[in-house]
Each structure stands twice: as C-alpha cells, then as structure tokens.
C-alpha cells in the first residue's frame, strides 16, 4: 500500500533556498532522497498563493506550476506527475514516487471560474479554498468570530470542482464557510493538514463536530506535524498519536491520513525533523500505542488513495 503525505510547501521555497527535488539538502524538510528514505510513495505538492501574491496570483501560480513540471522532467526516472488513482498505481508498480499537484489559496483563481478549469487542465487536482484570511471564495480561520462563510463565487467554485474531479480542502477555512461547504456538496471533503481541536485548542484544528462531518462525507483529515497544532507546551510524536487516537474515536479509522506541512513550518518535532524520518517513527509510535497493521496502512495511505480514486478518478 502506497504511503501518502497530503501536504507540503516545498515548491514555494525551492528557489529561495536554492534547492531542487532530486538532490539531498540540509535545508528544508523534503526532497526525493528523503522521500525515499522515509518510504513515502505519494507526495502532494501545494502551490501556496498567499495574500501578498493577490495582484499577480495567476502569473505566480503558473510560474510555480512551470517550476514543478521542470522538476518532474529533471527527475523523470524517479518522479511522476500523477493526476489520477491509476497514475499512482502505475508509478508505484514502476518504483517511482507520485507527485500530486494542488493549490493552497483561492486567490489563485483571481475571481474567475475559467481559471479553475485552466489549472485542472494543467494537472491541479486539489484546492485549499482559503489561507487564514479572506478571499473571493470564503473567509479563513484567521478572521476569528467575525468570519463569514462561502461567497456566491465560492459556491460556484466548489460545485465546479466536484464536476471536474478535484479534492476540496477545508484546512484554513473558517467554521461558517466549512458548514456552508458541507451543505453545498455531497462528495468527500478533505482537510489536508489539520489536527484535533479537542487535543490542541488552536484555530487551525478541527472540532469534533467537523471531524464527524468530514468522516461522514467519506473524506480524510491529514494529520499535520506543525508543532503548535500538536501541543502548545510539549509537541512530541506521542502528542501526534493523541490526535490520531482522538480522531479515530470520533470519526473512525477511515477518515485519518497524513499531511506533514513540511517546508511550510519553521520548527519541527523531535523525530519528525524531515521526510526521511517522520513516517517510520510515526509508524513505530502507532504500533507502540496498539494500532494494528491494517489500521496503520489506512492512516499511512489507504484512506487518501480511496479519496483520490473516488474524487479524481
């Protein structure tokens, strides 16, 4: 069963850190050698489009997509741009790593539904609707109690995503927008990199009610390794397991996956400093906590693979 990590920001930092995916680096958290070392077979690469890119969001997004495709070309012996379940299965059989391309931040659409369709044609298979603030689609969690829900355009976008076959990602989305979304679509809803608010009371984490709703939609929550989302006092692998155990109790084993947020974080958890060590150490901790082999396989990749097959085809 392929091991899948549903979120990293590596594409955003490759140029500024003078890195490329094919070469091991002491900088950052993720590259092909470390994916191999960590036994990761499928990596979601997000194009992060923050508020500062709003005036040139489309041009910036296309620049990062171009960078991604150049990395695929440069590393074609070991890396495949996967747009479907079958692409992933074929790459896995060939011993190659699948790279799934997503966008983090609806600013990338520049208010145009046609832009979503263009990104889909370029191989984008998921969209995180907001970052922490407000955009043309919805409000993010950073707006706190004043946050509103999906806009009319946001509703059009998620409906079109369902039609195209794209994963709808609620990480960073405000609660009102989350519930608007759940009333708008009937397909699996995902949270690529979020944890449990019950275990760690952070605005970026999910309430039990949200966890249940994602599970009932057939969706998956990518457990993230962001220290401040794990525990404000003592972020450790054991605390990460606490999140997994609680989400399992609330939503069942089928709604849990992995979503590291590597290269999008400044600090890391001991034993989870990079892609080469995080998953093996997490798997050992899950075994120690009493999770079965079948349950660990679901968390490590089977659940994400199911959603990819159902949503993207």
C-alpha positions in Angstrom: 0.0 0.0 0.0 1.5 3.4 -1.0 2.4 5.8 1.8 0.9 9.2 1.1 1.7 12.7 2.5 -1.1 15.1 1.5 0.6 18.5 2.0 4.0 20.2 1.7 5.0 23.7 0.7 8.3 22.6 -0.9 7.6 24.2 -4.3 7.3 27.6 -2.6 10.8 27.5 -1.1 12.8 25.7 -3.8 14.1 28.8 -5.5 14.7 30.9 -2.4 16.6 28.1 -0.7 18.5 27.2 -3.9 17.3 23.6 -3.8 16.0 21.1 -6.2 13.9 17.9 -5.6 16.5 15.5 -6.9 19.3 16.4 -4.6 19.5 15.8 -0.8 19.7 19.1 1.0 20.5 20.0 4.6 18.0 22.8 4.1 14.3 22.4 4.4 12.4 19.1 5.0 11.7 17.3 1.8 13.4 16.1 -1.4 13.4 12.8 -3.4 16.2 11.2 -1.4 14.4 11.9 1.9 11.1 10.8 0.5 12.8 7.5 -0.5 14.4 7.3 3.0 11.0 7.8 4.7 9.2 5.3 2.5 6.8 7.9 1.0 5.4 6.9 -2.3 2.9 9.8 -3.0 3.6 13.4 -2.1 1.1 16.2 -2.6 2.9 19.4 -3.6 0.9 22.6 -2.9 1.3 25.9 -4.8 0.9 28.3 -1.9 -0.7 31.6 -3.1 -0.7 34.0 -0.1 -2.4 37.4 0.1 0.8 39.1 -0.9 0.5 37.4 -4.3 -3.0 38.7 -4.9 -2.2 41.3 -7.6 -0.3 38.7 -9.7 -1.8 35.5 -8.4 -2.4 33.8 -11.7 1.1 34.6 -13.1 2.7 33.5 -9.8 0.7 30.2 -9.7 1.7 29.5 -13.3 5.3 30.2 -12.5 5.3 27.6 -9.7 3.4 25.1 -11.9 6.1 25.6 -14.5 8.8 25.0 -11.8 7.0 21.8 -10.7 6.9 20.5 -14.2 10.6 21.2 -14.7 11.4 19.3 -11.6 9.3 16.4 -12.9 11.3 16.5 -16.2 14.6 16.7 -14.4 13.8 13.7 -12.2 11.7 11.6 -14.6 13.5 8.4 -13.6 12.1 8.6 -10.1 9.2 11.2 -10.0 5.8 11.2 -11.9 3.2 13.9 -12.0 0.1 11.9 -11.0 -3.4 13.2 -11.9 -5.4 10.1 -11.1 -5.6 6.9 -9.0 -4.4 4.9 -12.0 -1.3 7.2 -12.4 -0.4 6.5 -8.8 -0.9 2.7 -9.1 1.2 2.6 -12.3 4.0 4.7 -10.8 4.0 2.6 -7.6 4.5 -0.6 -9.8 7.4 1.1 -11.5 9.0 2.1 -8.3 8.5 5.8 -8.8 7.2 8.5 -6.5 3.9 10.1 -7.5 3.7 13.9 -7.2 0.1 15.2 -6.9 -0.2 19.0 -7.6 -2.5 21.2 -5.5 -3.1 24.9 -4.8 -3.3 26.4 -1.4 -5.3 29.6 -1.6 -8.3 30.5 -3.7 -6.6 33.8 -4.6 -5.0 31.8 -7.4 -8.3 31.9 -9.3 -8.4 35.7 -9.4 -12.2 35.6 -9.2 -12.6 33.6 -12.4 -14.2 30.1 -12.7 -12.4 29.7 -16.0 -9.1 29.9 -14.2 -10.0 26.8 -12.1 -10.6 24.9 -15.4 -7.3 26.0 -16.7 -5.5 24.8 -13.6 -7.3 21.5 -13.8 -6.0 21.1 -17.4 -2.5 21.7 -16.1 -2.9 18.9 -13.7 -4.1 20.6 -10.5 -6.2 18.1 -8.5 -6.9 19.8 -5.2 -7.6 23.3 -3.9 -7.4 24.6 -0.3 -10.1 27.3 -0.6 -8.5 29.9 1.7 -5.5 30.6 3.7 -6.1 32.3 7.0 -7.7 35.5 5.7 -10.5 36.5 3.3 -10.5 35.9 -0.5 -13.1 35.8 -3.2 -14.2 32.3 -2.2 -14.6 32.5 1.6 -13.2 33.6 4.9 -10.3 31.8 6.7 -9.9 30.9 10.3 -7.7 33.9 10.9 -10.7 36.2 11.0 -12.0 34.6 14.2 -15.5 35.2 15.4 -16.1 37.8 12.6 -15.5 35.3 9.9 -18.2 34.7 7.3 -18.9 31.7 5.1 -18.7 30.8 1.4 -19.3 33.6 -1.1 -21.6 33.1 -4.1 -18.4 32.6 -6.2 -17.1 30.2 -3.6 -20.2 28.1 -4.0 -19.8 28.1 -7.8 -16.1 27.0 -7.4 -16.8 24.0 -5.2 -19.6 22.9 -7.5 -17.3 23.1 -10.4 -14.6 21.3 -8.5 -17.0 18.4 -8.0 -17.8 18.3 -11.7 -14.1 18.4 -12.7 -12.9 15.9 -10.1 -10.9 17.9 -7.7 -10.4 17.5 -4.0 -11.9 20.2 -1.9 -9.6 21.1 1.0 -11.0 22.8 4.2 -7.7 23.3 6.0 -7.5 27.1 6.9 -11.3 27.5 6.2 -13.5 29.4 8.8 -16.2 27.4 10.6 -19.1 29.2 8.9 -17.5 28.5 5.5 -16.9 24.9 6.5 -20.6 24.3 7.2 -21.6 26.2 4.1 -19.4 23.8 2.1 -20.8 20.7 3.7 -24.3 21.9 2.8 -23.2 22.5 -0.8 -21.6 19.3 -1.9 -22.1 15.6 -1.3 -18.7 14.3 -2.3 -15.8 13.6 0.1 -14.4 16.7 1.8 -10.7 16.8 2.9 -8.5 18.6 5.4 -5.0 18.2 4.0 -3.2 19.4 7.1 -5.2 19.8 10.3 -5.5 18.2 13.7 -8.0 17.9 16.6 -9.1 21.0 18.5 -10.1 18.8 21.4 -6.5 17.7 21.9 -4.9 21.1 21.0 -7.1 24.2 21.1 -5.8 26.0 18.0 -7.9 27.8 15.5 -6.4 25.7 12.7 -7.6 22.5 14.2 -11.0 20.8 13.8 -13.8 20.4 16.3 -15.3 17.0 16.9 -18.4 18.1 15.0 -16.2 19.0 12.0 -14.3 15.7 12.3 -17.6 13.7 12.2 -18.8 15.7 9.2 -15.7 15.0 7.2 -15.8 11.3 8.1 -19.5 11.1 7.1 -18.7 12.7 3.8 -16.1 10.0 3.1 -13.3 12.4 3.4 -9.9 12.4 5.1 -8.0 14.5 7.6 -4.3 14.8 7.1 -2.6 14.7 10.5 -0.1 17.5 10.5 3.3 17.8 12.2 3.1 21.5 12.8 4.3 21.8 16.5 1.8 24.5 17.5 -1.1 22.4 16.1 0.1 19.4 18.1 0.7 20.7 21.6 1.4 24.3 22.8 3.7 23.1 25.6 5.3 19.8 24.6 4.9 18.8 20.9 6.1 15.3 20.6 5.4 12.2 18.5 3.3 10.9 21.4 1.1 14.0 21.2 0.7 13.5 17.5 -0.6 10.0 18.3 -3.0 11.6 20.7 -4.6 13.5 17.8 -4.8 10.3 15.7 -6.3 8.4 18.6 -8.9 11.0 19.3 -9.9 11.5 15.6 -10.2 7.7 15.4 -12.5 7.7 18.4 -14.7 10.5 16.9 -14.7 9.7 13.2 -13.3 6.2 12.7 -10.1 4.9 11.2 -11.2 5.7 7.6 -11.0 9.4 8.0 -7.3 9.6 9.1 -4.4 10.3 6.8 -1.1 12.2 6.9 -0.4 15.8 5.9 3.0 16.9 7.2 3.1 20.6 6.1 6.9 20.1 5.6 8.7 23.2 4.2 5.8 25.3 5.4 6.9 25.3 9.0 9.8 26.9 10.9 10.2 24.4 13.7 9.8 20.6 13.8 9.1 17.9 16.3 11.8 15.6 17.6 12.0 12.5 15.5 9.9 14.3 12.7 12.5 16.8 11.5 12.2 15.8 7.8 10.5 13.5 5.4 13.2 10.8 5.8 12.4 10.1 9.4 8.8 11.2 10.2 6.7 8.4 8.9 8.9 5.5 10.1 9.0 7.0 13.6 5.3 7.7 13.5 4.5 4.1 12.4 6.6 2.8 15.3 4.7 5.1 17.7 1.4 3.8 16.4 2.4 0.2 16.9 3.5 1.1 20.5 0.1 2.7 21.1 -1.6 -0.5 20.0 -2.8 0.3 16.4 -3.0 -2.8 14.1 -1.1 -3.2 10.9 -4.4 -2.7 8.9 -5.2 0.5 10.8 -1.7 1.9 10.2 -2.0 1.1 6.5 -5.2 3.0 6.3 -3.6 6.0 8.1 -0.4 5.9 6.1 -2.0 5.9 2.6 -5.0 3.7 2.0 -7.6 6.3 3.1 -6.1 9.0 0.8 -5.9 6.6 -2.0 -9.6 5.8 -1.7 -10.5 9.5 -1.8 -8.2 10.1 -4.8 -9.9 7.2 -6.7 -13.4 8.4 -5.8 -12.9 12.1 -6.5 -10.2 12.3 -9.2 -10.8 9.0 -11.0 
